[in-house]
Structure formats: C-alpha cells, structure tokens
C-alpha cells in the first residue's frame, strides 16, 4: 500500500537533493545514478523523478555552456531505449517525451552509420506483419531511411531493400495486399508492388517460376500479370 503523505515527503527530499546537486555543479550522469533513476524500469519516462532530473540536466547545461552533458547518454547506458520508448508510446501523457527519446536514438544510430535494414529490425518492424506499412514505427523507420540516404549517399538504399532484408517475398505480397485495403497506405503499397516488379524485371524472373512460388498467395496472380505485361511492353511485343 502506498501512503500519499510518505510519497510527498520522499518527493520533497529528492527535490532538495536535486537542488543541492545543482548548487554543487554535479554531473547529470552521476545524479541519474544517485537518485536511483537507473533502476526505474521500462516505465522510466512516466516517473516523476525522471522529469525532475531532465530539468536538472537542462539547468546544468545552462550553467555550464562549455561542459554540456547529454541527457540521453544515461538512458542509453542503463536501459534498452526501444523498450522504454514502446512503453511510453502506450501512455498519452508520455508520447511527447517518447518521440524525443526516439529522435535522439535515431541520431545515435546515424552517427554509428547503422544500415536502415538493421534499424528496421531494431525497432521491431520485422514482427509487424500485415500491419507493417500502417505502423507508427514504419514512419520512424522511413524518416531514418531518408536521413541515412541524405547523410551517406554512397551507401544509399531503398525502402524495398529494407523490407526484403526482413521479410520474404511471400510475406511482402501479403503485407502489400493488406496495405492496399487501407486508404492511408494504398498508394505506398502500390508503389512498393511496382518496385518489386521492377526488381523482377532486372533479374529476369521466369513468370512460371513466380506462379509456382506464389501458388495460393492472394494477389500474386495480379502481380505476375502486371509483371508479364511490363515485360511485353519492354520487349516491344503484344499479346
């Protein structure tokens, strides 16, 4: 059982501690541990003490313009940021801070030159299945993909590459089919279908092989028909 009066007293004590740390110009990273914020769990971002510590880190950096400390580093050192973010995204009151942490994590991945295909896996999109293209995580990944391509043009990759590194083609056809039924993702799904067809053209896939491989997969006949038509158009033949 929790007693409000005891919780209030504990909060007051912690607030006084934080004030003392600031007066003594203590490192936010050290204060993070001293306040035991490194043992809160995946609901870190909803913890009142974490919010106070964030303000502390901000004040410390104002006070020490030549000795800035990252508020994100202690989180990275003590937690799995993705689990913390996912937990916070389920609570409307912490969605804003969760997005802030996600942006910092993406920046860190960019600095480390993490391939978009790997980030796709890191944020759990490889488990999203039919809901992949409609997932909020897919928007996060798409932004990362664009940022990566802009920063590392020689390593440029495509959305389809990321999908194909994490799903087989049968799964992709099912994902595209599901996405075409949603007005929000219909255009994207069609574009990705076209990109896949273009890839088949580059490697000159045999239509008969495709039919055998995708036997029983919804929309596969329509995809293969589009592929055959495009092949005919490119070769200058007509049916």
C-alpha positions in Angstrom: 0.0 0.0 0.0 1.2 3.5 -0.9 0.7 6.4 1.5 0.4 9.8 -0.2 2.0 11.6 2.8 5.0 9.4 2.6 5.3 9.7 -1.1 5.0 13.5 -0.8 7.8 13.5 1.8 10.0 11.4 -0.3 9.5 13.7 -3.3 10.3 16.7 -1.1 13.6 15.0 0.0 14.5 14.2 -3.6 13.8 17.7 -4.7 16.0 19.1 -2.0 18.7 16.7 -3.1 18.5 17.8 -6.7 18.8 21.4 -5.6 21.9 20.6 -3.6 23.4 18.7 -6.5 22.9 21.7 -8.8 24.5 24.1 -6.3 27.5 21.8 -6.2 27.5 21.5 -10.0 27.3 17.7 -10.0 27.3 15.8 -13.3 23.8 14.9 -14.5 25.1 11.4 -15.3 26.1 10.9 -11.7 22.9 12.4 -10.3 21.0 10.0 -12.5 22.5 7.1 -10.5 22.5 8.8 -7.1 18.7 9.3 -7.4 18.4 5.6 -8.5 16.7 6.6 -11.7 18.8 3.9 -13.4 16.6 1.2 -11.8 13.1 2.5 -12.5 12.3 0.0 -15.3 10.8 0.5 -18.7 8.2 3.0 -17.4 11.1 5.4 -16.9 9.6 8.2 -18.9 6.5 8.4 -16.7 8.5 8.5 -13.5 8.1 12.0 -11.8 11.7 11.9 -10.6 12.9 11.4 -14.2 11.0 14.6 -15.2 12.8 16.5 -12.4 16.1 15.0 -13.5 15.5 16.2 -17.1 15.0 19.7 -15.7 18.2 19.3 -13.7 20.2 18.3 -16.8 18.8 21.3 -18.7 19.8 23.7 -15.8 23.2 22.1 -15.6 23.9 22.7 -19.3 22.7 26.3 -19.0 25.1 26.8 -16.1 28.0 25.0 -17.9 27.9 26.1 -21.5 31.5 24.8 -22.1 30.8 21.4 -20.4 27.5 20.2 -21.9 26.2 16.7 -20.9 23.8 14.7 -22.9 20.6 13.7 -21.1 20.3 10.8 -23.5 23.6 9.1 -22.6 22.5 7.9 -19.1 19.3 6.3 -20.6 21.4 4.6 -23.2 23.8 3.2 -20.6 21.1 2.0 -18.2 18.2 0.9 -20.4 17.1 -0.6 -23.7 15.9 2.7 -25.2 13.5 0.9 -27.6 11.7 -0.8 -24.7 11.4 2.4 -22.8 10.1 4.2 -25.9 7.5 1.5 -26.7 6.2 1.6 -23.1 5.9 5.4 -23.1 4.2 5.4 -26.5 1.3 3.5 -24.9 0.6 6.3 -22.4 -0.7 9.6 -24.0 1.0 11.6 -21.2 4.4 10.4 -22.2 4.1 10.2 -26.1 5.9 13.6 -26.5 8.9 12.6 -24.4 9.0 9.1 -26.1 9.2 10.8 -29.5 12.1 13.0 -28.2 14.0 9.9 -27.0 13.3 8.2 -30.3 14.8 11.2 -32.2 17.9 11.0 -30.1 18.2 7.3 -30.6 17.9 7.7 -34.4 20.6 10.4 -34.3 22.9 8.0 -32.4 22.2 5.2 -35.0 23.0 7.7 -37.8 26.3 8.7 -36.1 27.1 5.0 -35.9 26.1 4.6 -39.6 23.6 1.8 -38.7 22.2 0.5 -42.0 18.4 1.1 -42.4 17.9 -2.7 -42.8 19.3 -3.2 -39.3 17.3 -0.4 -37.8 14.1 -2.0 -39.3 14.9 -5.0 -37.1 16.0 -3.0 -34.1 12.6 -1.2 -33.8 10.7 -4.5 -34.2 9.2 -3.9 -37.6 10.1 -7.4 -38.6 7.4 -8.6 -36.3 4.7 -6.2 -37.5 3.5 -8.5 -40.3 0.4 -7.3 -42.3 0.4 -4.1 -40.2 3.9 -3.1 -41.2 3.2 -0.2 -43.5 0.5 1.2 -41.2 2.7 1.0 -38.1 3.8 4.2 -36.4 7.3 2.6 -36.2 7.3 2.4 -40.0 7.1 6.2 -40.1 10.0 6.4 -37.7 12.0 4.0 -40.0 11.1 5.9 -43.2 12.5 9.1 -41.7 15.6 7.2 -40.6 15.9 5.8 -44.2 15.7 9.2 -45.7 18.1 10.8 -43.2 20.6 7.9 -43.8 20.4 8.3 -47.6 21.0 12.0 -47.3 23.9 11.7 -44.9 25.5 8.7 -46.6 24.7 9.0 -50.4 27.3 6.4 -51.3 25.5 3.8 -49.1 22.1 4.8 -50.4 19.4 2.1 -50.0 15.7 1.8 -50.8 12.5 1.1 -48.8 12.1 -2.1 -50.7 15.6 -3.2 -49.8 14.8 -2.7 -46.1 11.6 -4.7 -46.4 13.2 -7.6 -48.4 16.0 -7.9 -45.8 13.4 -8.6 -43.1 10.6 -10.4 -45.0 10.5 -13.0 -47.7 8.6 -12.2 -50.9 5.5 -14.2 -50.0 5.2 -12.2 -46.8 5.7 -9.0 -48.7 2.9 -9.7 -51.1 0.6 -10.3 -48.1 1.8 -7.0 -46.5 1.2 -5.1 -49.7 -2.2 -6.6 -50.1 -3.2 -5.6 -46.5 -1.9 -2.1 -47.0 -3.8 -1.6 -50.3 -7.0 -2.1 -48.3 -6.2 0.9 -46.1 -6.6 4.4 -47.8 -3.7 5.7 -45.8 -1.2 3.2 -47.2 -2.8 2.2 -50.5 -0.6 4.4 -52.6 2.6 3.4 -50.8 1.7 -0.3 -51.2 1.1 0.2 -54.9 4.5 1.9 -55.3 6.2 -0.9 -53.5 4.5 -3.5 -55.6 5.8 -1.6 -58.7 9.3 -1.5 -57.2 9.2 -5.3 -56.6 8.0 -5.9 -60.2 10.9 -3.7 -61.5 13.3 -5.8 -59.4 11.9 -9.0 -61.1 12.5 -7.4 -64.4 16.1 -6.5 -63.6 16.9 -10.2 -62.7 14.6 -11.5 -65.4 12.4 -13.7 -63.3 10.6 -16.5 -65.1 6.8 -16.0 -64.8 6.2 -19.8 -64.5 8.7 -19.9 -61.5 6.8 -17.0 -59.9 3.5 -18.8 -60.3 4.9 -21.9 -58.6 6.5 -20.0 -55.8 3.4 -17.8 -55.0 0.8 -20.6 -55.6 -2.2 -19.8 -53.3 -0.9 -16.3 -52.3 -3.6 -13.7 -52.7 -2.9 -11.0 -55.3 0.0 -13.0 -56.7 -1.8 -13.6 -60.0 -2.4 -9.9 -60.4 1.2 -9.0 -59.6 2.5 -11.6 -62.0 0.1 -10.4 -64.7 1.4 -6.9 -64.3 5.0 -8.2 -64.5 4.3 -10.1 -67.7 2.6 -7.0 -69.3 5.6 -4.9 -68.4 8.0 -7.5 -69.8 6.0 -7.5 -73.1 6.0 -3.7 -73.2 9.7 -3.5 -72.7 10.4 -6.2 -75.3 8.0 -4.5 -77.8 5.7 -7.5 -78.1 1.9 -7.6 -77.7 -0.4 -10.3 -76.5 
